[in-house]
Amino acid sequence: MGNVLDKAIPEDESQLNGMPTETGCVYCTEKVRLVSFKQLKPGDHICQGGRSFLRYLGRNQKYLYTHHSIVKNVVCVNGKDHNAVITLIHYYTTPYDANLKIRETSETRDLRLDELYIVKYRYPRFEPNQVLERAQKALEHDPKYSLTFLNCEHFCTWCITGEEFSCQVERAMEIMKNIVDSMLGAGSKISKLIIQFVGITADDVANVVEKLGRMSQAATAIPGVTLIMYLIRNIVKHAIFHTKFKRGQICKRCYNIEVRSSWYAFIVFCVPTIASILTGLLISGSGLLTGILVPLSILSLAIVWGSTKVYKTSRSPFRGDKTRVHDMWDLQEGDVIQYRYWNLMHEAVVSSVDYRIGCKLGKVHVIHYGTQSLVSEREIMEDELELDLNEIEIVKLDYSSYTVYPPEEVVKRARQRVGERKFGILTNRSCHFCHWAKVNESCDTVSTFDHGTHASFDLADLPRQIYADQSLNRPSSTQLIEKTWIKTKSEVRGGDPIQFCYHGHWHNGVCTEVVSTEAARDLTIKVVHYSYHGPFEIPQVKEEIISFNLSVENVYIYNYHPAHRYSRTKIIDRARKKIGEKKYSMLYRNSRHLVEEIALKDKEQVINSPSELKEGDIVSFFYWGIRHRAILVSIVKIPSETKCSITVIHYAAKSLLAKRTVVEESIYIDLAGNNLRKVSFQEYLTYPGNSVVERARKRLGEQKFHPISNNSNHLVHWAKVDTQRRDIYFALNGTELSLVLDTADENQNQTSIQQAVQIVTVNTISGNGMRQMYMEPVRSWEEFIPGHIVEFKYYYISHQGILTDVNPRLERIKVVHYGTEHLFAPRTILEDEMKVNLKKEKFYIFHPDPEYAYTPEEVIINAKKRLGEQKWGPGNRSYDFCRACVFREKSEN
């Protein structure tokens, strides 16, 4: 596949003319979870789960595909490094335009909801400033989007490496290839039989076996043809990778891996395919052939997929060049070398080098996973090697493309694990041990870019318009970043959620303190957990001292995302407050649930005291046996330690079958049973508490309940979250940048600098995207906007018109539309005044893109100019009339 972007933007490659080709490998990449927006810098490639089919299951965000972008600017706001306005260049749609095209957009992002990853390239071909230049040129040329040949991931990899590549497309094609190969091997014969015998009658049953025998003779040749096609495909694929390697589009290491894995998969595929051919020859003419080929087809697919997966999993984590050592002086302390050990390629960390006379002879000490024999237990040890480079081949691993520890630190880390006996052939071999000791690429080492804390930051660099996703029930980001097993005792700190083996099964707890010990491989810590010492003892939360031998025992740390977890100090404090608790339940309240409750900030916080609530909060409680949300108006503590009375506004009903109505009522709650919770809306742009109550009261008496589209969740979201497009401010006070929702802040410091920014909400509570505008339901009179299109029922049919006047006091609106006096009268553009009952009737308002629309005043003038017109018909119905009044002609744009 040729590069579409190179053809569309040929001038981008001019900077490489006359220069040596540098490698830009699209395979040497790694996705690293973003824990702070301070990690980002301009030119970074980021990705996140696509919004379609995005779900939150088991504290994990699940998605079918990922969306990719190039970062242009990042501004941390409100003093939080997990909350930012980020400017991106990517293939994107807007609330007004559903067409996928390269755009520059600025969006509010919160890491509590947005699960972002930095795509790190081991060998990027272009510098960050060049990446941005290439992205900008692509934005200007507007290349057409293609799901398989030019999607958002193709665009981002091209900006950084010059090669259009999509891992998602490659993976999907590989899966389809394996399925097709397997089906052609045997499944195609089954398909033919199914097609041929559809509609078979009882009289034809006697001929089935005879037909199977005749078909099997011809079908036996299909696996052979498939095998030849697979061979040709591999040859072509090998040639393509060779060309890419020569052009510098893939590094040598990845070239070898991809080619080898391709031929490895071919060899594995040959086994069931040849078996299928031999089976067909042996039992040719028999109806049994079909029954045998079905499991062979499934086996072929499973073997190819599984063996390829195992091969890629078992590879060394090192991605880089290897060089032959010809001189002892080339070896230094902290190097990682590769040599033959028990006649197998093996890696080790050089701890010291003894140089002798001459450059070919010497002695080195290495730390590695060694063994006394092939059948004895593997153990990390420090060995001495006598080297004669004339006879022994030593290869040195080049870590120049990695961020590594200093040589003395590499040796120190390696020695900390001497004595470990936890060898794993796939995940913890000597190569994994050496890579861990050598590489230092934690999140803390990523370079930062944060205008929000820089005193000389210029507000002129900020966007004038930003998008904010204010959708109902946005899925939370995955709370767990990774689960890692402890390799040295220095990796454990107080406040870490841990997992360990307790009475023969896996068990969770919170480390509150590390008790120092002299032994290098002994770990002694204080743990808060559900403790028990016999099968009949009731588990109780206790703080106990537990010791582990890290040489043989596995202890794991749960690294939760900082945006979701409490600080270490608070985790320890919360854990110790649980001591003495006896609420254990194997299914609902086990050790894992205890740790999650202690360490994680849940969406719903249990309320233990009325003082924790205030006016306008969203609360959750059981209503008719179902968890239910409402807007809190007030809370009154009654003469009881555990009970209180709350006044709420919600969709209520006197019985499960009664009609639901928005009411304000008082409810008694028992706090001791954890029946009352506060719902967090920190990830949204929200109204002040008094405004929330005021908005909710406007809908009292409403009877438009719908279990899916207009329930209590929709009511509280509408009242709490600011989903209306409005002007806000970026305010710079000293060195801190904040996002101010109120357009007029009386307490604002006079010395601060402000810049107005327009918020445009995307994916609103029930918005339906249309070309150049989006639609929202009208919940209150303030949402009727003269000069906009309004949709309502007219003769029981959805109908549109231009809203010209709103009178909340008389509950009336005026609309210019294609109306009629009765069903059989001619359609005429007229201005009607209609009575509106928002408690029961449904109305929708259309928000047009201001870039292409007339002002509301001009829209009303345009509509009234056409009063009396009777040209209703195809292409000029009510919706067409409204669009013509709202949007300017192309010549005016």
C-alpha positions in Angstrom: 0.0 0.0 0.0 1.4 3.3 -1.0 1.4 6.3 1.3 -1.8 8.3 0.5 -0.6 11.3 2.5 2.8 11.4 0.7 0.9 11.7 -2.6 -1.4 14.4 -1.3 1.4 16.3 0.4 4.6 15.6 -1.6 6.3 18.7 -0.3 6.5 17.3 3.2 9.3 14.9 2.1 11.5 17.7 0.6 13.2 18.1 3.9 14.7 14.7 3.5 16.2 15.3 0.0 19.9 14.9 0.0 20.0 13.6 3.6 20.7 10.1 4.8 17.5 8.1 5.4 16.8 7.7 9.1 14.9 4.8 10.5 11.3 5.5 11.6 9.9 2.2 12.9 6.1 1.9 13.4 6.5 -1.5 15.1 8.8 -0.3 17.9 6.0 1.4 19.8 4.6 1.1 23.3 1.3 2.5 24.7 1.9 4.1 28.1 -1.1 5.1 30.3 -1.2 8.8 30.9 -1.3 9.6 34.7 -0.8 13.4 34.4 -1.3 15.9 31.7 2.2 17.3 32.6 3.6 14.2 30.8 2.4 15.5 27.4 4.3 17.8 25.1 3.5 19.2 21.6 4.0 16.5 18.8 3.1 13.6 21.0 0.9 10.8 19.6 -1.9 9.9 22.0 -4.9 7.5 21.8 -8.0 6.6 23.7 -11.0 4.3 23.4 -13.4 5.2 20.7 -16.6 6.8 22.0 -18.9 4.3 20.1 -19.5 1.2 22.2 -17.5 2.6 25.1 -18.5 0.9 28.4 -17.4 0.5 32.0 -17.4 -3.1 33.2 -15.7 -4.4 36.3 -13.9 -1.1 37.1 -12.4 -1.3 33.5 -13.2 0.8 30.5 -14.0 -1.4 27.5 -13.9 -0.3 23.9 -13.9 -1.9 20.4 -11.3 0.5 18.8 -9.0 3.4 19.7 -9.0 6.9 18.4 -5.6 8.6 17.7 -4.5 12.3 17.8 -1.5 14.5 17.6 -1.0 16.9 20.5 -0.6 20.6 19.7 -1.1 22.2 23.1 -1.9 21.2 26.6 -3.1 23.5 29.4 -3.6 22.1 32.9 -6.5 24.0 34.6 -7.9 24.5 38.1 -4.6 23.5 39.6 -5.1 19.8 38.8 -2.8 17.8 36.6 -5.6 15.4 35.7 -7.8 18.1 34.3 -6.8 20.0 31.1 -7.8 21.7 27.9 -6.0 19.9 25.2 -5.6 21.0 21.5 -5.4 18.1 19.1 -5.0 17.6 15.3 -6.9 14.5 14.3 -9.7 13.0 12.2 -12.8 14.1 14.0 -16.4 15.1 13.8 -18.0 18.1 15.6 -21.5 18.6 17.1 -22.4 20.5 13.8 -20.6 18.3 11.2 -20.6 14.5 11.2 -18.1 14.3 8.3 -14.8 12.7 9.4 -12.0 15.1 8.4 -8.7 16.3 9.8 -9.5 19.1 12.2 -7.8 21.1 15.0 -10.0 21.0 18.1 -9.6 22.0 21.7 -11.4 19.9 24.3 -11.7 19.6 28.0 -10.3 16.3 29.2 -10.4 14.7 32.7 -8.3 11.6 33.4 -11.0 10.3 35.7 -13.1 9.7 32.6 -10.8 9.9 29.6 -8.4 6.9 29.5 -5.5 8.3 27.5 -2.3 6.6 26.3 0.9 8.1 25.0 2.2 6.1 22.0 5.9 6.1 22.5 8.1 5.5 19.5 11.5 3.9 19.9 12.7 5.3 16.6 10.7 8.4 15.5 11.8 9.7 12.2 10.8 13.3 12.8 11.3 15.8 15.7 8.2 17.1 17.6 8.2 20.4 15.8 8.4 18.6 12.4 5.6 16.3 13.5 3.4 19.4 14.1 4.4 20.9 10.8 3.4 17.7 9.0 0.1 17.5 10.9 -0.6 21.2 10.0 0.0 20.6 6.3 -2.2 17.6 6.3 -4.9 19.7 8.0 -4.6 22.3 5.1 -4.8 19.6 2.3 -7.7 17.7 4.0 -7.0 14.2 2.6 -10.1 12.0 2.5 -10.7 9.6 5.4 -10.7 5.9 4.7 -11.3 3.3 7.5 -8.8 0.7 6.1 -6.3 2.9 4.2 -6.2 6.3 5.9 -7.8 6.5 9.4 -6.7 8.5 12.4 -4.0 6.0 13.3 -2.5 6.0 9.8 -2.4 9.8 10.0 -0.6 9.9 13.4 2.0 7.3 12.4 2.7 9.1 9.2 3.3 12.4 11.0 5.9 10.7 13.3 7.6 8.1 11.1 6.6 9.0 7.5 4.9 5.6 7.2 1.1 5.1 7.2 0.4 2.3 9.5 -2.6 1.1 11.7 -2.1 -1.6 14.2 -5.8 -2.0 14.5 -6.3 -2.6 10.8 -3.3 -5.0 10.7 -4.7 -7.0 13.7 -8.2 -7.2 12.1 -6.8 -8.3 8.8 -4.6 -11.0 10.6 -7.7 -12.4 12.4 -9.7 -12.4 9.1 -6.7 -14.1 7.3 -6.5 -16.8 9.9 -10.2 -17.5 9.7 -10.2 -17.5 5.9 -7.2 -19.8 5.8 -8.8 -22.2 8.2 -12.1 -22.2 6.4 -10.4 -22.7 3.0 -8.6 -25.6 4.5 -11.7 -27.5 5.5 -14.6 -25.1 6.3 -15.3 -24.2 2.7 -16.4 -27.8 2.0 -18.8 -27.6 4.9 -20.2 -24.4 3.5 -20.8 -25.9 0.1 -22.5 -28.9 1.7 -24.8 -26.6 3.7 -25.7 -24.5 0.7 -26.3 -27.6 -1.4 -28.5 -29.4 1.0 -30.6 -26.5 2.2 -34.2 -27.5 1.7 -33.4 -31.2 1.5 -36.5 -33.5 1.7 -36.9 -36.9 3.3 -36.7 -38.6 -0.1 -33.1 -37.2 -0.6 -31.6 -38.5 2.7 -30.6 -41.8 1.0 -28.4 -39.8 -1.5 -26.6 -37.7 1.1 -23.7 -40.2 1.8 -23.2 -40.8 -2.0 -23.0 -37.0 -2.6 -20.5 -36.6 0.2 -18.2 -39.2 -1.2 -18.3 -37.6 -4.7 -17.6 -34.1 -3.3 -14.7 -35.2 -1.1 -12.7 -36.2 -4.1 -12.7 -32.7 -5.5 -12.6 -31.0 -2.0 -9.3 -32.7 -1.1 -7.5 -30.3 -3.5 -8.6 -27.2 -1.7 -6.2 -27.4 1.3 -3.3 -27.8 -1.2 -4.4 -24.7 -3.1 -4.7 -22.8 0.2 -1.2 -23.8 1.2 0.2 -22.6 -2.1 -1.7 -19.3 -1.7 -0.4 -18.9 1.9 3.2 -19.5 0.6 2.9 -16.9 -2.1 1.4 -14.4 0.4 4.4 -15.0 2.7 6.9 -14.4 -0.1 5.2 -11.2 -1.0 5.0 -10.1 2.6 8.7 -10.9 3.0 9.5 -8.7 0.0 7.4 -5.8 1.3 9.2 -5.9 4.7 12.5 -6.0 2.9 11.7 -2.9 0.9 10.5 -1.1 4.1 13.8 -2.1 5.8 15.9 -0.7 3.0 13.9 2.6 3.0 14.3 3.0 6.8 10.6 2.4 7.5 11.3 -0.4 9.9 14.2 -1.2 12.2 16.4 -4.3 11.8 15.1 -5.9 14.9 11.4 -5.6 14.0 12.1 -6.7 10.4 13.6 -9.9 11.7 10.8 -10.5 14.2 8.0 -9.8 11.7 9.5 -12.0 8.9 10.3 -14.8 11.3 6.8 -14.8 12.9 5.2 -14.8 9.4 7.2 -17.9 8.4 6.7 -19.5 11.8 2.9 -19.1 11.4 3.2 -20.6 7.9 5.0 -23.7 9.2 2.5 -24.1 12.0 -0.4 -23.8 9.5 1.2 -26.5 7.3 0.7 -29.2 10.0 -3.2 -29.4 10.1 -3.4 -28.5 6.4 -1.2 -31.4 5.3 -3.1 -33.6 7.8 -6.3 -32.5 6.0 -4.8 -33.4 2.6 -3.6 -36.9 3.8 -7.0 -37.6 5.4 -8.8 -36.7 2.2 -6.5 -39.1 0.2 -6.9 -41.9 2.7 -10.6 -41.8 3.0 -11.5 -40.4 -0.4 -15.0 -41.2 -1.4 -16.3 -41.5 2.1 -18.9 -39.3 3.8 -16.7 -39.4 7.0 -14.4 -36.9 5.4 -16.6 -34.0 6.3 -16.8 -35.0 10.0 -13.0 -35.2 10.2 -12.3 -32.0 8.4 -14.5 -29.9 10.7 -12.3 -30.4 13.8 -9.2 -30.1 11.6 -10.4 -26.7 10.4 -11.0 -25.5 14.0 -7.7 -27.0 15.1 -5.9 -25.1 12.3 -7.3 -21.8 13.4 -6.6 -22.4 17.0 -3.0 -23.6 16.4 -2.1 -20.7 14.1 -3.6 -18.0 16.4 -2.3 -19.6 19.6 1.3 -20.4 18.4 1.7 -16.9 17.0 0.5 -15.4 20.3 3.0 -17.6 22.3 5.8 -16.7 19.9 5.2 -12.9 20.3 4.7 -13.2 24.1 7.9 -15.2 24.6 10.1 -12.7 22.8 12.7 -10.7 24.7 11.4 -7.3 25.8 14.5 -5.6 24.3 14.0 -3.9 21.0 17.2 -2.6 19.5 20.5 -3.5 17.7 23.0 -6.1 18.8 26.7 -5.8 18.1 29.4 -8.4 18.2 32.1 -7.7 20.9 35.6 -7.9 19.3 37.5 -6.2 22.0 37.4 -6.7 25.8 37.6 -2.9 26.2 34.1 -2.7 24.6 32.6 -4.3 27.7 31.7 -2.0 30.7 30.1 -2.5 34.0 26.3 -2.4 33.7 26.2 -3.7 30.0 23.8 -6.4 29.0 25.4 -9.2 27.0 24.2 -12.2 25.1 26.1 -15.5 24.8 25.6 -19.3 24.6 24.6 -20.8 27.9 23.8 -24.6 27.9 23.8 -24.2 24.2 21.0 -21.6 24.3 21.1 -17.9 23.7 21.2 -16.2 27.1 21.4 -12.7 28.5 23.2 -11.4 31.6 24.2 -8.1 33.3 27.9 -7.4 33.4 28.8 -6.6 37.1 32.6 -6.2 36.6 35.3 -6.7 34.0 38.9 -7.9 34.5 41.0 -6.7 31.6 44.1 -8.8 30.8 47.0 -8.3 28.6 45.7 -8.2 25.0 42.3 -7.2 23.8 40.8 -10.7 23.3 41.3 -12.3 26.7 39.6 -11.4 30.0 37.3 -12.3 32.8 33.9 -10.8 33.5 31.4 -11.3 36.3 27.8 -11.5 35.2 24.4 -11.6 37.1 21.8 -13.8 35.4 19.2 -16.6 35.9 21.6 -19.5 36.1 21.3 -23.2 36.8 23.7 -26.1 37.7 22.0 -28.3 35.1 19.1 -28.1 32.6 16.8 -29.9 35.0 17.8 -28.1 38.2 16.0 -25.1 39.6 16.9 -21.7 38.1 18.2 -19.0 40.4 19.5 -15.5 39.9 23.2 -15.7 40.7 26.5 -13.9 40.0 28.9 -16.0 38.0 32.5 -15.6 36.6 33.2 -16.1 32.9 36.6 -16.6 31.4 36.5 -15.1 27.9 38.5 -15.7 24.8 36.9 -13.6 22.1 38.7 -15.5 19.5 36.6 -18.6 20.4 33.5 -17.3 22.2 30.9 -15.1 20.5 29.7 -12.4 22.8 27.0 -10.0 21.7 26.3 -6.6 23.4 22.8 -5.2 23.4 22.6 -1.5 22.3 20.3 0.4 24.7 21.0 3.8 23.1 17.3 4.3 22.2 16.2 3.6 25.8 16.4 5.7 29.0 18.6 3.6 31.3 20.0 3.7 34.8 23.6 4.6 35.4 25.9 1.6 35.2 26.5 1.4 39.0 22.7 1.5 39.6 22.1 -1.3 37.0 24.5 -3.5 38.9 23.0 -2.6 42.3 19.5 -3.4 41.0 20.6 -6.7 39.6 22.4 -7.7 42.9 19.2 -7.0 44.9 17.6 -9.9 43.1 20.4 -12.4 43.6 18.9 -15.6 45.1 15.5 -15.2 43.5 14.0 -18.5 42.3 10.9 -17.4 40.4 11.9 -18.3 36.9 9.2 -18.3 34.3 9.9 -19.4 30.7 7.5 -16.9 29.2 7.5 -13.9 31.5 10.5 -14.1 33.8 13.6 -15.4 32.0 17.0 -13.9 32.2 16.2 -11.5 29.3 13.3 -10.0 31.4 15.5 -9.7 34.5 18.3 -7.9 32.5 15.8 -5.5 30.9 14.3 -4.7 34.3 17.7 -3.9 35.8 18.8 -1.8 32.8 15.8 0.3 31.7 14.4 3.3 33.5 11.3 4.4 31.7 8.7 5.1 34.4 6.1 7.8 34.0 8.3 10.2 36.1 10.9 10.2 33.3 8.6 11.5 30.6 9.3 15.1 29.7 6.7 17.7 30.7 4.8 20.5 29.1 2.6 22.6 31.3 1.8 26.2 30.4 -0.6 26.3 33.4 2.3 26.7 35.9 4.5 29.0 33.9 4.6 32.6 35.0 5.2 34.0 31.5 2.3 32.1 29.9 0.5 34.1 27.3 -3.3 33.8 27.2 -3.2 34.5 23.5 -2.1 30.9 23.0 -5.4 29.6 24.4 -8.2 28.5 22.1 -11.2 30.7 21.7 -13.6 27.7 21.5 -13.4 24.4 23.3 -15.5 21.2 23.3 -16.8 19.7 26.5 -18.3 16.2 26.7 -21.2 16.6 29.1 -22.9 13.3 28.3 -25.0 11.4 30.8 -23.3 8.5 32.5 -19.9 8.9 30.8 -17.9 5.7 31.6 -15.1 6.1 34.0 -11.6 5.4 32.9 -9.9 2.1 34.1 -8.9 2.5 37.7 -6.0 0.0 37.6 -3.0 0.9 35.6 -1.1 -2.3 36.2 -0.6 -5.1 38.7 3.1 -5.7 39.2 4.9 -8.3 41.3 7.4 -7.0 43.8 11.0 -7.8 42.8 12.8 -5.9 45.6 11.6 -4.7 49.0 12.4 -1.1 48.1 9.5 -1.1 45.7 6.9 -1.3 48.5 5.7 1.8 50.4 3.0 2.6 52.9 -0.4 3.1 51.3 0.2 0.4 48.6 -2.7 -2.0 47.9 -1.1 -5.5 47.8 -2.0 -9.1 47.0 -0.4 -12.1 48.6 -1.0 -15.8 49.3 -2.8 -16.2 52.6 -3.8 -19.6 54.0 -3.3 -21.1 50.5 -5.3 -18.6 48.4 -4.8 -15.1 47.0 -5.7 -12.4 49.4 -5.8 -8.5 49.4 -4.7 -6.0 51.9 -3.3 -2.5 52.4 0.4 -2.0 53.4 0.5 0.6 56.1 4.2 0.5 57.0 7.4 -1.2 55.8 9.4 -2.8 58.7 13.1 -2.7 57.9 15.0 -6.0 57.9 18.7 -6.8 57.3 18.1 -9.7 54.9 18.1 -8.5 51.3 15.3 -10.8 50.1 13.1 -10.6 53.2 10.1 -8.2 53.2 8.3 -7.5 56.5 5.3 -5.1 56.4 2.3 -4.1 58.4 -0.9 -5.0 56.6 -4.6 -4.1 57.2 -6.7 -6.9 55.9 -9.5 -9.4 56.7 -7.6 -11.7 59.2 -8.6 -15.1 60.3 -6.7 -18.1 61.7 -9.1 -21.0 61.3 -11.8 -22.2 59.0 -14.6 -21.4 61.5 -13.3 -18.0 62.7 -15.2 -15.0 61.5 -12.8 -12.7 59.4 -12.1 -9.4 61.1 -10.2 -6.4 59.8 -6.9 -6.3 61.6 -3.4 -4.7 61.2 -0.8 -7.4 61.3 2.9 -7.8 60.7 3.5 -10.3 57.8 6.9 -11.4 56.4 7.6 -12.6 52.9 10.6 -14.3 51.3 10.8 -12.5 47.9 13.2 -15.2 46.6 10.3 -17.7 46.4 7.1 -15.9 47.3 5.1 -13.6 45.0 3.7 -10.4 46.3 1.8 -8.0 44.0 1.2 -4.3 44.1 -2.0 -2.8 42.6 -1.0 0.5 40.9 -4.2 2.5 40.7 -4.5 5.7 38.6 -3.7 8.8 40.8 -7.0 10.4 39.6 -9.0 7.5 41.1 -7.0 6.8 44.3 -6.6 8.6 47.6 -3.2 9.9 48.7 -1.0 7.4 50.5 -1.5 9.1 53.8 -5.2 9.1 53.4 -5.3 5.5 52.4 -3.4 4.5 55.5 -5.7 6.6 57.7 -8.8 5.1 56.0 -7.4 1.6 56.4 -6.8 1.9 60.1 -10.3 3.3 60.6 -11.6 -0.1 59.3 -9.8 -2.1 62.0 -12.3 -4.2 64.0 -14.9 -4.3 61.2 -16.7 -7.7 60.8 -18.7 -7.3 57.6 -17.0 -10.1 55.6 -18.9 -11.7 52.8 -17.3 -14.1 50.3 -19.2 -12.6 47.4 -20.0 -9.0 48.3 -17.5 -7.9 51.0 -14.3 -9.9 50.7 -10.7 -8.7 51.0 -10.6 -7.2 47.5 -13.8 -5.2 48.1 -12.3 -3.9 51.3 -9.1 -2.7 49.6 -11.0 -1.0 46.8 -13.3 0.8 49.3 -10.2 2.0 51.2 -8.0 3.1 48.3 -10.4 4.3 45.5 -12.6 7.3 45.1 -15.9 5.9 44.0 -18.5 7.7 41.9 -20.9 7.4 44.8 -19.7 8.3 48.3 -21.4 6.8 51.4 -22.8 9.5 53.7 -22.3 8.9 57.4 -23.3 12.4 58.6 -25.7 15.1 57.4 -22.9 17.6 57.5 -21.4 16.0 54.5 -24.2 17.2 52.3 -25.3 20.6 51.0 -28.0 22.2 48.8 -27.9 21.1 45.2 -26.0 17.9 45.8 -27.1 14.8 43.9 -28.0 11.9 46.2 -28.6 8.2 45.7 -30.9 6.0 47.8 -33.2 3.0 47.5 -36.7 3.9 46.2 -39.2 1.1 45.6 -36.3 -1.3 46.2 -34.2 0.2 43.3 -31.2 2.6 43.6 -32.5 6.0 42.7 -31.1 9.5 42.2 -32.5 12.9 43.2 -31.6 16.6 43.7 -31.1 17.4 47.4 -33.0 20.5 48.6 -32.3 20.3 52.3 -31.4 17.8 55.0 -32.7 17.8 58.6 -31.2 15.6 61.4 -33.9 14.2 63.6 -33.5 13.0 67.3 -31.7 9.8 66.2 -28.1 8.9 65.8 -28.6 7.2 62.5 -31.6 8.6 60.8 -32.4 11.9 59.0 -35.0 13.6 56.9 -34.1 14.8 53.4 -36.1 16.9 51.0 -35.5 16.0 47.4 -36.8 16.7 43.9 -37.2 13.6 41.7 -39.4 11.5 39.5 -41.8 10.0 42.1 -44.7 7.6 42.1 -47.2 6.4 44.7 -46.8 2.9 43.4 -44.7 1.0 40.8 -47.6 1.2 38.3 -48.6 4.8 39.0 -47.7 7.6 36.6 -44.4 9.2 37.5 -44.3 12.9 38.3 -41.5 15.3 39.2 -42.2 16.3 42.8 -40.5 17.8 45.9 -41.0 15.6 48.9 -39.4 14.6 52.2 -37.9 11.1 52.8 -36.6 9.4 55.9 -33.2 7.8 55.5 -31.3 5.4 57.8 -27.6 6.4 57.4 -26.4 3.3 59.4 -27.4 1.0 56.5 -25.3 2.9 53.9 -28.6 3.8 52.3 -27.7 7.4 51.4 -24.9 8.3 49.0 -23.6 11.4 47.3 -23.0 11.2 43.6 -19.8 12.9 42.4 -20.0 15.3 39.4 -16.4 16.6 39.6 -15.7 15.6 36.0 -18.4 17.9 34.6 -19.0 21.7 34.3 -21.8 22.1 36.8 -24.1 24.8 38.1 -23.9 26.2 41.6 -26.0 24.4 44.3 -28.7 27.1 44.5 -29.0 27.2 40.7 -29.4 23.3 40.6 -32.4 23.5 43.0 -33.9 26.4 41.1 -33.6 24.6 37.7 -35.1 21.4 39.2 -38.1 23.3 40.6 -38.9 24.5 37.1 -39.8 21.0 36.2 -42.1 20.2 39.1 -45.3 18.6 37.9 -43.7 17.2 34.7 -45.2 13.9 33.6 -42.9 13.0 30.7 -41.2 10.0 32.4 -39.6 7.4 30.1 -37.6 4.5 31.6 -34.9 4.9 29.0 -34.8 8.5 27.7 -36.2 10.6 30.6 -35.9 9.0 34.0 -34.6 10.4 37.3 -31.0 10.1 36.0 -31.8 12.4 33.1 -33.6 14.9 35.5 -30.6 15.2 37.9 -28.1 15.4 35.1 -30.1 18.2 33.4 -30.4 20.2 36.6 -26.8 19.7 37.7 -24.7 19.7 34.5 -24.2 22.8 32.3 -25.0 21.4 28.9 -25.9 24.7 27.3 -23.4 26.4 25.0 -22.1 29.5 26.9 -19.2 31.8 27.3 -16.7 31.1 30.2 -13.3 32.4 31.1 -9.8 31.3 31.3 -8.3 33.3 34.2 -4.6 33.6 35.0 -4.0 34.5 38.6 -0.2 34.7 39.2 1.0 31.4 37.8 -2.2 29.3 38.1 -4.6 29.0 35.2 -8.2 28.3 36.1 -11.5 27.6 34.2 -14.1 30.1 35.5 -17.7 29.1 34.8 -19.4 32.3 35.9 -19.0 35.0 33.3 -19.1 37.7 36.0 -17.1 37.0 39.1 -17.3 39.8 41.7 -14.5 38.3 43.8 -12.1 38.1 40.8 -8.7 39.6 41.6 -8.3 42.9 39.7 -4.8 42.0 38.7 -5.8 38.8 37.0 -6.0 38.4 33.3 -9.1 36.9 31.7 -10.0 35.6 28.2 -13.5 34.7 27.2 -13.9 31.2 25.7 -16.9 29.6 24.1 -17.9 26.2 25.4 -19.6 23.8 22.9 -20.9 20.6 24.4 -20.7 17.3 22.5 -22.7 14.1 23.1 -25.2 15.9 25.2 -27.9 14.2 27.2 -30.1 13.3 24.2 -28.7 15.3 21.3 -29.1 13.9 17.8 -26.3 15.1 15.4 -27.4 16.5 12.1 -25.6 18.3 9.3 -24.4 21.7 10.7 -26.6 21.6 13.8 -27.6 19.3 16.7 -30.9 18.9 18.5 -31.8 18.9 22.2 -35.0 18.5 24.1 -36.6 21.5 25.7 -36.9 21.1 29.5 -37.6 24.7 30.6 -38.7 28.0 29.1 -35.1 29.4 29.0 -34.2 26.8 26.5 -36.6 28.2 23.9 -34.3 30.5 21.7 -36.0 32.8 19.2 -34.4 32.6 15.8 -33.8 28.8 16.2 -35.6 25.9 14.7 -38.1 24.2 17.0 -39.7 20.8 16.5 -43.1 19.8 17.8 -46.1 17.6 17.1 -48.4 19.0 14.4 -51.4 16.9 13.5 -49.7 14.1 15.4 -46.6 14.3 13.1 -43.1 15.7 14.0 -43.0 19.2 12.4 -40.4 22.0 12.4 -40.7 25.8 12.4 -38.8 29.0 13.1 -39.4 30.2 16.7 -40.1 34.0 16.6 -41.4 34.8 20.1 -41.5 33.2 23.6 -43.9 34.2 26.4 -43.3 32.1 29.5 -45.9 34.0 31.6 -48.7 33.1 29.2 -47.0 29.8 28.3 -47.2 30.6 24.6 -44.8 30.6 21.7 -45.0 32.0 18.1 -43.7 29.9 15.2 -43.3 30.6 11.5 -43.9 27.3 9.6 -45.6 25.5 6.7 -49.1 25.2 8.3 -52.6 24.6 7.3 -56.1 25.3 8.6 -57.1 21.7 8.2 -55.6 18.5 6.7 -57.1 19.2 3.3 -56.3 22.9 3.0 -53.2 24.0 1.0 -49.9 24.3 3.0 -49.0 27.9 3.6 -46.1 29.6 5.4 -47.8 31.4 8.4 -47.0 32.5 11.9 -48.9 30.6 14.5 -49.3 31.2 18.2 -49.6 28.1 20.2 -50.2 27.1 23.8 -47.3 25.1 25.3 -47.5 22.7 28.2 -43.9 21.7 29.0 -45.1 19.4 31.8 -46.6 16.9 29.2 -45.6 18.0 25.7 -42.3 17.3 24.0 -40.4 20.1 22.1 -36.9 20.1 20.6 -34.6 23.0 19.8 -32.0 22.9 17.0 -28.6 24.6 17.6 -27.0 25.7 14.3 -23.3 26.1 13.6 -22.7 29.8 14.0 -20.0 29.7 11.4 -22.6 28.9 8.7 -25.8 30.4 10.2 -27.4 33.8 10.1 -27.9 35.6 13.5 -31.2 34.8 15.2 -32.5 38.2 14.3 -31.7 37.6 10.6 -33.3 34.2 10.8 -36.6 35.7 12.0 -36.5 38.3 9.2 -35.8 35.6 6.6 -38.7 33.5 7.9 -41.2 36.4 7.9 -40.3 37.4 4.4 -41.8 34.2 3.2 -45.1 34.5 4.9 -48.0 33.5 2.6 -45.8 31.3 0.4 -47.6 28.2 -0.9 -44.7 26.2 -2.6 -44.8 23.2 -0.3 -43.6 20.0 -1.9 -40.6 17.7 -2.3 -37.4 19.6 -1.5 -39.4 22.4 0.1 -41.1 21.0 3.1 -41.1 22.4 6.7 -37.5 21.2 7.5 -36.2 22.5 4.2 -37.9 25.9 4.7 -36.3 26.1 8.2 -32.8 25.3 6.9 -33.1 27.9 4.1 -34.0 30.5 6.7 -31.1 29.6 9.1 -28.1 28.9 6.9 -26.3 31.3 4.6 -25.7 30.4 0.9 -22.3 29.0 0.0 -21.5 32.2 -1.9 -22.0 34.2 1.4 -19.5 31.9 3.3 
